[in-house]
Amino acid sequence: MKQAILLVNMGGPARRIDVEPYLREIFSDPAIIDLPAIIRKPLASLIARRRAGEVAERYEDIGGYSPLFDWTEALRQNLLQNLNGRADHTTVKWAFRYISPTIPEAMAELAENGVAKVFVLPLFPHYTHTMTGSVMKEVERAAQSLHMEYDYVEDWGQEEVVLSIWRDYLLDALQDAGPGARVMFVAHGIPKIYVNRGDNYPDRVRATAGKLAAHLPVGTESIVAFQSKVGPVEWTKPYMEDVLEEWAQSDAPIVMMPLSFVSDCLETLYDLDTVAKEIVESKGVKKYIRVRVFNDDLRFSSALLSLIPDSEHAEHC
């Protein structure tokens, strides 16, 4: 049976004119806005239209397009390098949830090339209904229409092969920050209503942060906070901005460690490297260090590959 690995990320615009349709796709997803389609779709169009200009300007600040195109392709190439020499000649492809190449497009191309089974690697360390859950529903729909089999890793943010890389990044950043540095583990937030309905995403994030914090020097202050809140409803707390305002009352260094992103993207390059940094530096914090993300680190592609065979976290469908 011919098999393939499919990497899936959220996606992002390739050009300014892609911003509005990209946002419209996000807010049209029932996993994001849980309303009947007759209400959700017009509301998604309204939100996208109102937010497009502001979001486009943010992308202009980081180069004009989403870096996820380049970084996801780099990850694909690294996986191919890791797979080199294997007898099964596994194909590796990538897709985005909300913009082309979409999951149905990628899976249709794989099916045309004779692939009968796909192993899906959602590029999100912690399962949440609003992201990994949405991705897998899309995979399931495509697989059914194409008569394909699929497996996937639901959650890999607490796997030791991944934690060991994160620890190296964190300890390097702490050394750079100097004595007295505080560590903020920051993850993408979700609306609190989903947590109230049973989504344990915040617990998964905090479990990862706890395992990393256990290796911090004795006495190092640390906290878990959440970024990227949108709209008036309550999201997972504490909010990153609130903690930064509090921490900025001291000039001690701050180390910001993102836990939701495998590659640099708008949320790291703009939210953390620009907005968060300006908040603390304007108030006199003497050093702000943002911990790197995986990007094209070969160790990360090797870690992901190690999760595929007989993974106890894999679901067979």
C-alpha positions as CSV (number, residue, x, y, z in Angstrom):
1,M,0.0,0.0,0.0
2,K,1.4,3.4,-1.1
3,Q,1.6,5.8,1.9
4,A,2.2,9.5,2.5
5,I,2.8,11.9,5.3
6,L,0.7,15.0,5.2
7,L,1.8,18.0,7.3
8,V,-1.0,20.4,8.1
9,N,-0.8,24.0,9.5
10,M,-3.3,26.8,9.8
11,G,-2.0,28.7,6.8
12,G,-1.7,32.4,6.0
13,P,-2.0,34.8,3.1
14,A,0.5,34.7,0.2
15,R,-0.5,38.2,-0.9
16,R,-2.3,41.2,0.5
17,I,-5.5,40.4,-1.5
18,D,-5.5,36.9,0.1
19,V,-6.1,38.4,3.6
20,E,-9.8,38.9,3.5
21,P,-10.7,35.5,2.0
22,Y,-8.3,33.8,4.4
23,L,-10.0,35.5,7.4
24,R,-13.4,34.6,5.9
25,E,-12.5,30.9,5.8
26,I,-11.3,31.0,9.4
27,F,-14.5,32.5,10.8
28,S,-16.7,30.4,8.5
29,D,-15.4,27.3,10.3
30,P,-18.0,26.0,12.8
31,A,-15.2,25.0,15.1
32,I,-14.3,28.7,15.4
33,I,-17.8,30.2,15.4
34,D,-20.4,27.7,16.6
35,L,-23.5,29.1,15.0
36,P,-25.9,27.9,12.3
37,A,-24.4,28.4,8.8
38,I,-27.1,30.8,7.8
39,I,-25.8,33.2,10.6
40,R,-22.1,32.1,10.7
41,K,-21.3,32.7,7.0
42,P,-22.6,36.3,6.7
43,L,-21.0,37.0,10.1
44,A,-17.7,35.6,8.9
45,S,-17.8,37.8,5.8
46,L,-18.5,40.9,8.0
47,I,-15.6,40.1,10.4
48,A,-13.2,39.4,7.6
49,R,-14.1,42.6,5.8
50,R,-13.7,44.7,8.9
51,R,-10.4,43.1,10.0
52,A,-8.7,42.7,6.6
53,G,-7.0,46.0,6.5
54,E,-5.5,45.8,10.0
55,V,-4.3,42.2,9.6
56,A,-2.8,43.1,6.2
57,E,-0.8,45.8,7.8
58,R,0.5,43.4,10.3
59,Y,1.6,41.1,7.5
60,E,3.3,44.0,5.8
61,D,5.3,44.5,9.0
62,I,6.7,41.0,8.7
63,G,7.4,40.9,5.0
64,G,4.1,41.0,3.3
65,Y,3.1,37.3,3.4
66,S,2.9,34.4,5.7
67,P,6.3,32.7,6.4
68,L,4.5,29.4,6.9
69,F,4.8,28.7,3.1
70,D,8.6,28.7,3.3
71,W,8.9,27.1,6.7
72,T,6.5,24.3,6.0
73,E,8.3,23.5,2.8
74,A,11.6,23.5,4.7
75,L,10.1,21.0,7.2
76,R,8.9,18.8,4.3
77,Q,12.4,18.8,2.8
78,N,13.9,17.9,6.2
79,L,11.4,15.0,6.6
80,L,12.4,13.8,3.1
81,Q,16.1,14.0,4.2
82,N,15.2,12.0,7.3
83,L,13.4,9.4,5.2
84,N,16.2,9.1,2.7
85,G,17.2,5.4,2.3
86,R,14.0,4.0,3.6
87,A,12.6,1.2,1.5
88,D,9.0,2.4,1.5
89,H,9.7,5.7,-0.4
90,T,7.1,7.6,1.6
91,T,5.8,10.8,0.0
92,V,5.6,13.9,2.1
93,K,3.2,16.7,1.3
94,W,1.8,19.7,3.2
95,A,-1.5,21.6,3.3
96,F,-3.2,24.4,5.1
97,R,-6.5,24.4,6.8
98,Y,-7.8,27.8,5.6
99,I,-6.0,28.6,2.4
100,S,-4.6,26.8,-0.7
101,P,-3.1,24.3,-0.8
102,T,-6.0,23.0,1.2
103,I,-6.4,19.6,2.8
104,P,-8.8,18.3,0.1
105,E,-6.5,19.6,-2.6
106,A,-3.5,17.9,-1.2
107,M,-5.2,14.6,-0.5
108,A,-6.8,14.6,-3.9
109,E,-3.3,15.0,-5.5
110,L,-2.0,12.2,-3.3
111,A,-4.8,9.9,-4.3
112,E,-4.2,10.7,-8.0
113,N,-0.6,9.5,-7.4
114,G,-1.7,6.2,-6.0
115,V,-1.5,6.9,-2.3
116,A,-4.0,4.8,-0.4
117,K,-3.1,5.8,3.2
118,V,-2.1,9.1,4.7
119,F,-0.4,9.8,8.0
120,V,-1.5,13.2,9.1
121,L,0.8,15.4,11.3
122,P,-1.1,18.4,12.5
123,L,1.5,21.0,13.3
124,F,0.0,22.0,16.6
125,P,1.6,20.8,19.8
126,H,-1.6,20.7,21.8
127,Y,-5.0,19.4,20.8
128,T,-7.9,21.7,20.7
129,H,-11.3,21.3,19.1
130,T,-10.8,24.7,17.3
131,M,-7.7,23.7,15.5
132,T,-6.5,20.0,15.4
133,G,-10.2,19.0,15.8
134,S,-11.1,21.1,12.8
135,V,-8.2,19.8,10.7
136,M,-9.1,16.2,11.4
137,K,-12.8,16.7,10.4
138,E,-11.6,18.1,7.1
139,V,-9.2,15.2,6.7
140,E,-12.1,12.8,7.5
141,R,-14.3,14.4,4.9
142,A,-11.6,14.2,2.2
143,A,-10.6,10.7,3.1
144,Q,-14.2,9.4,2.8
145,S,-14.7,11.0,-0.6
146,L,-11.4,9.7,-1.9
147,H,-11.7,6.2,-0.2
148,M,-8.4,6.7,1.6
149,E,-7.2,5.5,5.0
150,Y,-5.6,7.8,7.5
151,D,-3.8,7.9,10.8
152,Y,-2.8,10.9,12.9
153,V,-1.0,12.1,15.9
154,E,-3.5,14.0,18.1
155,D,-1.1,15.7,20.4
156,W,2.7,15.8,20.7
157,G,3.5,18.7,23.0
158,Q,4.5,16.5,25.9
159,E,6.6,14.0,23.9
160,E,10.1,13.8,25.3
161,V,11.7,14.0,21.9
162,V,10.0,17.4,21.5
163,L,10.5,18.6,25.1
164,S,14.3,18.0,24.8
165,I,14.6,20.4,21.9
166,W,12.4,23.0,23.6
167,R,14.6,22.7,26.8
168,D,17.7,23.4,24.8
169,Y,16.1,26.5,23.2
170,L,14.8,27.7,26.6
171,L,18.1,27.3,28.4
172,D,20.0,29.1,25.6
173,A,17.6,32.0,25.9
174,L,17.9,32.1,29.7
175,Q,21.7,32.3,29.4
176,D,21.3,35.2,26.9
177,A,18.9,37.0,29.2
178,G,21.1,36.9,32.2
179,P,20.5,36.8,36.0
180,G,17.1,37.3,37.4
181,A,15.2,36.5,34.2
182,R,11.5,35.5,34.4
183,V,10.0,33.0,31.9
184,M,6.6,33.4,30.3
185,F,5.3,30.3,28.5
186,V,2.8,31.7,26.0
187,A,0.3,29.8,23.9
188,H,-2.5,30.7,21.5
189,G,-5.7,31.3,23.4
190,I,-9.1,29.9,22.7
191,P,-12.6,31.2,23.7
192,K,-13.4,30.2,27.3
193,I,-16.8,28.8,26.1
194,Y,-15.0,25.8,24.6
195,V,-13.1,25.1,27.8
196,N,-16.4,25.2,29.6
197,R,-17.7,22.6,27.2
198,G,-14.8,20.3,28.0
199,D,-11.9,21.2,25.7
200,N,-8.9,20.6,28.0
201,Y,-6.4,22.5,25.8
202,P,-5.3,24.8,28.6
203,D,-4.4,21.8,30.8
204,R,-2.4,20.3,27.9
205,V,-0.5,23.6,27.5
206,R,0.2,23.9,31.3
207,A,1.4,20.3,31.4
208,T,4.0,21.1,28.8
209,A,5.0,24.3,30.6
210,G,5.3,22.4,33.8
211,K,7.7,19.8,32.4
212,L,9.9,22.6,30.9
213,A,9.7,24.7,34.1
214,A,11.1,21.8,36.1
215,H,14.4,22.3,34.4
216,L,14.6,26.0,35.1
217,P,17.3,27.2,37.6
218,V,16.0,27.2,41.2
219,G,14.1,30.3,42.0
220,T,13.2,31.2,38.4
221,E,9.8,32.9,38.2
222,S,7.5,31.5,35.5
223,I,3.9,31.6,34.3
224,V,1.7,30.4,31.5
225,A,-0.2,33.1,29.6
226,F,-2.3,33.2,26.4
227,Q,-2.1,35.4,23.4
228,S,-4.2,36.3,20.3
229,K,-7.5,37.1,21.9
230,V,-10.1,38.3,19.3
231,G,-13.4,40.0,20.0
232,P,-15.3,40.8,23.2
233,V,-15.9,37.4,24.6
234,E,-13.7,35.9,27.3
235,W,-10.7,33.8,26.2
236,T,-8.3,31.6,28.2
237,K,-6.5,33.6,30.9
238,P,-4.3,35.1,32.0
239,Y,-3.9,37.2,28.9
240,M,-0.3,37.8,27.8
241,E,-0.7,41.6,27.7
242,D,-2.0,41.7,31.3
243,V,1.0,39.7,32.6
244,L,3.4,41.8,30.6
245,E,2.0,45.0,32.1
246,E,2.4,43.5,35.6
247,W,5.9,42.2,35.0
248,A,7.0,45.4,33.4
249,Q,6.8,47.0,36.9
250,S,10.2,45.4,37.4
251,D,13.2,45.9,35.1
252,A,14.2,42.2,35.4
253,P,14.8,40.4,32.0
254,I,11.8,38.6,30.5
255,V,12.1,35.4,28.4
256,M,9.1,34.7,26.3
257,M,8.6,31.1,25.2
258,P,6.0,30.4,22.6
259,L,4.4,26.9,22.9
260,S,1.9,26.9,20.0
261,F,3.9,27.4,16.9
262,V,6.3,25.2,15.0
263,S,7.4,28.0,12.7
264,D,7.7,31.7,12.8
265,C,4.5,33.3,11.8
266,L,2.4,36.4,12.5
267,E,1.9,35.4,16.1
268,T,5.6,35.2,16.8
269,L,7.1,37.9,14.5
270,Y,4.4,40.5,15.2
271,D,2.6,39.6,18.4
272,L,5.7,38.6,20.3
273,D,8.6,40.3,18.6
274,T,6.9,43.6,18.1
275,V,3.8,44.1,20.3
276,A,5.0,42.3,23.4
277,K,8.5,43.6,23.2
278,E,7.3,47.2,22.8
279,I,5.1,46.8,25.9
280,V,7.9,45.9,28.2
281,E,10.7,47.9,26.7
282,S,8.6,51.1,26.9
283,K,8.3,50.6,30.6
284,G,12.0,50.0,31.2
285,V,12.5,46.3,31.2
286,K,16.2,46.0,30.4
287,K,16.1,42.8,28.3
288,Y,13.5,40.9,26.4
289,I,14.3,37.6,24.8
290,R,11.9,35.6,22.7
291,V,12.8,31.9,22.5
292,R,13.1,30.5,19.0
293,V,10.7,28.1,17.4
294,F,11.6,25.0,15.4
295,N,11.6,26.4,11.9
296,D,14.1,24.3,9.9
297,D,15.8,22.5,12.8
298,L,16.5,19.0,11.6
299,R,16.1,17.6,15.1
300,F,12.4,18.6,15.0
301,S,11.7,16.8,11.7
302,S,13.4,13.7,13.2
303,A,11.3,14.0,16.4
304,L,8.1,14.2,14.3
305,L,9.1,11.2,12.3
306,S,9.7,9.2,15.4
307,L,6.1,9.7,16.4
308,I,4.7,7.9,13.4
309,P,5.4,4.2,13.7
310,D,3.2,2.5,16.2
311,S,2.7,5.7,18.1
312,E,0.4,5.1,21.1
313,H,-1.2,8.5,20.5
314,A,-2.1,7.7,16.9
315,E,-5.7,7.1,15.9
316,H,-6.5,4.7,13.2
317,C,-9.5,5.4,11.0
